[in-house]
C-alpha cells in the first residue's frame, strides 16, 4: 500500500493540474498496468480526476488551473489510492468505458471493452464484406459493446448479442437500453450458437474467451478483476474457437463472413489448422490476432474444423 500523508497532499496541492501531476507520479511509482481503456498514467489520472469532479472529458483546458475544495481533493485521492492499492482498472472505478467513441456502462461482470474489432466497425468493415449487413451476430457479447457499435454503424441492421453469462447479459441489456436500441439489438442467453437455432446472419463478429493457460498465469493483477469466464478458454485458449469454426457456416447466409478475435492465441490457431488460409487482418494501431473467413471457406474446411473440436 502506498504510504502518504493525506493532510500534506490536501494542503500543498490546490488545482486540478496539481492533482493530475500527483496522480501520474504515484501511478508511475506504483508501476501500474494499463490497457483497460487507457494506455498510460496520464490518461488514467485524467479519467479518474474528471470522474471524481463530475466533469466532462471535452472540457476546456483552462479549467485545469481551477482550485479544488478539500472534499473534492479527498474524492480524487480516494479513487487514485483504490487504483493503486487494489489494482482495479479505472473503468471499473468509474463504471464507464468508451468503445468506437461510444460510452458503455461496465463493472466486474464484464470485460472492459478494448477489442481491435472496434476499428473495423468504425471503417464499416471496408474490404471485408460485400454489402451492408442486415443481420449481425455478436457472439460472446459481454457488455454488448460490439453489438451496439455495429447497430450504430449499420442503422438498418438487426443485431443479436449472445452470451452464456446471465451477469454479462444484464450489463448488455442496460447498455442496449442506454443507447435506445431495444428495437434492433437483442441480448440472448446462448452457449455459443445454442440460443439461435436455425438463424442465419450476414456477418458474425466474435471476441470470445481465448487466453491460454500460460498467459492467464502471467497476467497482471488488473486482469484478475475481470471475469475469468470472459478470458480463459482451455490450455491453448481455443476451446470455444474450435466450436465457432465448426458451426459458424450453418449460421451464415451465402455471402456471409466470420470475423473472430483470438489475440495471442493466433499462434495456436495457425498450429492447429495449418491447412486453412486464414485472412489475418491488419490494424492502424498495430494490433494482431483477428481473422476473417467466408462461409465458403468455413464449408470447405468444415470437416477439419469438426474433427478438431474437443470431445
Secondary structure, DSSP 8 states (H G I E B T S, - for coil): -----HHHHHHH--BHHHHHHHHHHHHHHHT----SS--SHHHHHHHHHHHHTT--TT--GGGGG-B--HHHHHHHHHHHHHHHHH---HHHHHT-EEETTEEE---TTS-----THHHHHHTTTTTT-SS--SEEEEES-TTSHHHHHHHHHSTT-EEEEEES-HHHHHHHHHHHHHTT-TTTEEEEE-STTGGGTT--EEEEEE----B-HHHHHH--GGGGGS-GGGTB-SSSS-HHHHHHHHHGGGGEEEEEEEEEE-GGGHHHHHHH-TT---EE---TT----EEEEEHHHHHHTHHHHHHTS--
